[in-house]
Structure formats: structure tokens, C-alpha cells
């Protein structure tokens, strides 16, 4: 990234929508990598999901829940008669963006602002008291909103473009439950979507038409 030369930077971080301490609250001074792979947008190597895509995951997990597994050998790490965590992953959501071009030879003061917020939620099957099992690992109660407003104040260089991006980083925990039935062994799938933290990217570069 090109150096941010001769700028006076003050970052004013607004109060979180929740009072819990963020696991991560990170400022990056570089342009994040953005790409689309198999119709999914990625931000700095992680999926960037919107509400529609999270609802799609919820439906997919519910649709495949209840299908039978033939025997215990098919279950591997998923426990019998108990919800078992089978994996973790991360994704971004609530992406926001602000920018400004200083198309002059002066060096004015300016401010950029973004807001990224989301909620702690569950997706997939609700069978066998999943909500009670999942909440033991959650940092906030299900339905709690969390996020942050970022404001960056700076003195702009002449003929420079300034950009600010932010997103919520979510910790997804995946679970399975296999019921030991009389005639079949149906398996259920669900996930919790927990607060991990917010991240911002603030960077600048010479203006290009």
C-alpha cells in the first residue's frame, strides 16, 4: 500500500451497540482484497454474507435435517443423542463503505464514517433443545444486536482519494445431533452465529480518473 504521507489521523470509535467486550476490533491501513468465487463475494479471504445468504444457509440446514444415517460408522465426530460441535468458521457481514476524493491542490480536513451492525443468531434445526446447548458458547444472547460506527478524521493530501470500509466478523459454530432411533438414525444440523468483532480498512491513494 502507498504510504499515507503527511496526514493527521484521528479515529473516533463510537460506542458499541452492546456493552460486551469485542473479541477483535481491528483497524487495517491497507486496501482489502475483494473477489467473487462461485457467486460468493470474499473480503480479505473470508466470505462476505448478507441476510439473504444467511437465510439460505438456514433453509439448507433445515432441509437436510432429519435424514437417516445407516450406522454409527457414518457419524464420525457427531455424537449420538447429543448436540456435538463439528467445526468453526468465520465470515464477514454488514459491509459498509465511504470515500472522498480531494480533487484540489488544497489540504482540507475531512471525515469518513461507516456503520456495521448485525445480531447473534441461530440457523438450522431447533430440535432437541439446540438453543439451550448453543447459548453456553455464545458471547451474547441470541437476538442481541452488536456492531460499531467508525469515524476517521484526517487532513487530506492534494489530489488523493480516501476510502473507509467496515464489516462485522462473525464466528460460526456448526453442530450435529444424531438420534438413535428404532428404525433409523436421523441427523440434524444447526449453527450459531456469534460476535467475533468489527474490522475497518482505512487507506488512501493518488486520485485516478
C-alpha positions as CSV (number, residue, x, y, z in Angstrom):
1,X,0.0,0.0,0.0
2,X,1.2,3.5,-0.7
3,X,2.2,5.4,2.4
4,X,-0.3,7.8,3.9
5,X,2.1,10.8,3.7
6,X,1.6,13.8,5.9
7,X,-1.9,13.1,7.2
8,X,-3.1,13.9,10.6
9,X,-5.3,10.9,11.6
10,X,-7.7,10.8,14.4
11,X,-10.0,7.8,14.8
12,X,-13.1,8.3,16.9
13,X,-14.7,5.0,17.6
14,X,-18.4,5.2,18.7
15,X,-19.8,3.1,21.4
16,X,-20.7,-0.5,20.5
17,X,-24.3,-1.3,20.3
18,X,-23.7,-3.9,23.0
19,X,-21.7,-3.4,26.2
20,X,-19.7,-6.7,25.8
21,X,-16.0,-6.5,25.0
22,X,-15.1,-7.2,21.4
23,X,-13.0,-10.3,20.8
24,X,-11.5,-8.4,17.9
25,X,-11.7,-4.7,17.0
26,X,-9.1,-4.2,14.3
27,X,-8.0,-1.2,12.1
28,X,-6.3,-2.1,8.8
29,X,-4.4,0.6,6.9
30,X,-4.5,-1.2,3.5
31,X,-6.9,-1.9,0.7
32,X,-8.7,-5.2,1.4
33,X,-8.7,-8.0,-1.2
34,X,-12.2,-8.3,-2.8
35,X,-13.2,-11.0,-5.2
36,X,-16.1,-13.2,-6.2
37,X,-15.7,-17.0,-6.1
38,X,-18.6,-19.2,-7.2
39,X,-21.0,-16.3,-6.9
40,X,-19.9,-15.6,-3.3
41,X,-18.2,-12.4,-2.5
42,X,-15.0,-12.6,-0.4
43,X,-13.4,-9.9,1.7
44,X,-9.8,-10.4,2.7
45,X,-10.2,-14.1,2.1
46,X,-13.4,-14.7,4.1
47,X,-17.0,-14.9,2.7
48,X,-18.9,-11.7,2.8
49,X,-22.5,-12.8,3.5
50,X,-25.7,-10.8,3.5
51,X,-29.0,-11.6,5.2
52,X,-30.4,-13.4,2.2
53,X,-27.4,-15.7,2.1
54,X,-27.6,-16.5,5.8
55,X,-31.3,-17.3,5.4
56,X,-30.4,-19.6,2.6
57,X,-28.0,-21.4,4.9
58,X,-30.8,-21.7,7.5
59,X,-33.1,-23.3,4.9
60,X,-30.4,-25.7,3.7
61,X,-29.7,-26.9,7.2
62,X,-33.3,-27.4,8.0
63,X,-34.0,-29.2,4.7
64,X,-31.3,-31.8,5.2
65,X,-32.1,-32.3,8.9
66,X,-33.9,-35.5,9.8
67,X,-32.4,-37.7,7.1
68,X,-31.3,-41.1,8.3
69,X,-27.7,-42.3,8.7
70,X,-27.3,-46.1,8.4
71,X,-25.0,-46.8,11.3
72,X,-22.6,-45.3,13.8
73,X,-19.7,-45.5,11.4
74,X,-21.3,-42.8,9.3
75,X,-21.4,-40.3,12.1
76,X,-17.7,-39.9,12.9
77,X,-17.3,-37.0,15.3
78,X,-21.0,-36.2,15.6
79,X,-22.3,-37.6,18.9
80,X,-25.3,-39.9,19.4
81,X,-28.2,-38.4,21.3
82,X,-26.4,-35.1,21.9
83,X,-25.6,-31.9,20.0
84,X,-21.9,-32.0,19.1
85,X,-19.8,-29.2,17.7
86,X,-18.3,-30.3,14.4
87,X,-16.5,-27.2,13.2
88,X,-15.9,-23.5,13.3
89,X,-15.5,-20.9,10.6
90,X,-15.6,-17.1,10.1
91,X,-17.3,-14.7,7.7
92,X,-18.0,-11.0,7.3
93,X,-21.4,-9.4,7.2
94,X,-22.9,-5.9,7.3
95,X,-20.3,-4.4,5.0
96,X,-20.3,-0.6,4.7
97,X,-18.3,1.9,2.6
98,X,-17.5,5.6,2.5
99,X,-15.0,7.5,0.4
100,X,-14.0,11.0,-0.7
101,X,-11.8,12.4,-3.4
102,X,-9.8,15.6,-2.8
103,X,-9.8,17.0,-6.3
104,X,-7.9,20.2,-5.4
105,X,-4.4,21.4,-4.5
106,X,-5.5,22.3,-1.0
107,X,-5.3,20.2,2.1
108,X,-8.7,20.3,3.8
109,X,-9.8,18.4,6.9
110,X,-12.4,15.7,6.2
111,X,-14.2,12.9,7.9
112,X,-15.4,9.5,6.7
113,X,-17.9,7.3,8.5
114,X,-19.2,3.7,8.3
115,X,-21.6,1.6,10.4
116,X,-21.6,-2.2,10.6
117,X,-24.2,-4.0,12.8
118,X,-25.6,-7.5,13.0
119,X,-27.2,-9.8,15.5
120,X,-26.3,-13.0,17.3
121,X,-28.5,-15.8,15.8
122,X,-29.0,-19.5,15.2
123,X,-29.7,-21.3,11.9
124,X,-30.9,-24.8,11.1
125,X,-32.7,-27.3,13.2
126,X,-34.2,-26.3,16.6
127,X,-34.8,-30.0,17.6
128,X,-33.6,-31.5,20.8
129,X,-33.1,-28.2,22.7
130,X,-30.4,-26.9,20.4
131,X,-30.8,-23.3,21.6
132,X,-30.0,-24.2,25.1
133,X,-26.9,-26.1,24.1
134,X,-25.7,-23.4,21.7
135,X,-26.0,-20.5,24.2
136,X,-23.4,-22.0,26.5
137,X,-20.7,-21.0,24.0
138,X,-22.2,-17.6,22.9
139,X,-20.7,-14.3,24.0
140,X,-24.1,-12.6,23.8
141,X,-27.7,-13.8,24.0
142,X,-29.5,-14.8,20.8
143,X,-31.1,-11.8,19.2
144,X,-28.7,-9.3,20.6
145,X,-27.6,-6.6,18.2
146,X,-23.9,-5.7,18.1
147,X,-21.7,-3.6,15.9
148,X,-19.8,-0.3,15.7
149,X,-19.7,3.1,13.9
150,X,-16.3,4.1,12.7
151,X,-15.4,7.7,12.1
152,X,-12.0,8.7,10.7
153,X,-10.9,12.4,10.7
154,X,-7.9,13.4,8.6
155,X,-6.1,16.2,6.7
156,X,-6.2,15.2,3.1
157,X,-3.3,15.4,0.7
158,X,-4.0,17.2,-2.6
159,X,-5.3,15.0,-5.4
160,X,-5.8,11.9,-3.2
161,X,-8.7,9.5,-2.8
162,X,-9.6,8.3,0.7
163,X,-11.6,5.2,1.4
164,X,-13.1,3.6,4.6
165,X,-14.7,0.2,4.7
166,X,-16.0,-1.8,7.7
167,X,-17.7,-5.1,8.4
168,X,-18.7,-7.4,11.3
169,X,-16.7,-10.6,11.7
170,X,-18.9,-13.5,12.8
171,X,-17.8,-16.7,14.4
172,X,-19.9,-19.6,13.1
173,X,-20.0,-22.8,15.1
174,X,-21.5,-25.9,13.4
175,X,-23.3,-28.7,15.2
176,X,-24.8,-32.1,14.5
177,X,-27.2,-34.3,16.5
178,X,-27.9,-37.9,15.6
179,X,-30.9,-39.6,17.1
180,X,-30.6,-43.3,17.9
181,X,-34.0,-44.4,16.7
182,X,-35.7,-47.7,16.5
183,X,-35.7,-47.9,12.7
184,X,-33.3,-45.2,11.5
185,X,-30.8,-42.7,12.8
186,X,-31.8,-39.2,11.6
187,X,-29.2,-36.5,11.9
188,X,-29.9,-32.8,12.5
189,X,-27.8,-29.8,11.6
190,X,-27.6,-26.3,13.1
191,X,-25.2,-23.4,13.6
192,X,-24.7,-20.5,16.0
193,X,-23.5,-17.1,14.6
194,X,-21.6,-15.4,17.4
195,X,-20.0,-12.0,17.7
196,X,-16.3,-12.0,17.0
197,X,-15.6,-8.3,16.4
198,X,-15.6,-5.5,13.9
199,X,-12.9,-4.5,11.5
200,X,-12.2,-1.4,9.4
201,X,-10.0,-0.6,6.5
202,X,-8.8,2.9,6.0
203,X,-6.5,3.7,3.1
204,X,-5.7,6.3,0.5
205,X,-4.0,6.6,-2.9
206,X,-3.5,9.2,-5.6
207,X,-6.7,10.0,-7.4
208,X,-7.1,8.2,-10.7
209,X,-9.8,9.0,-13.2
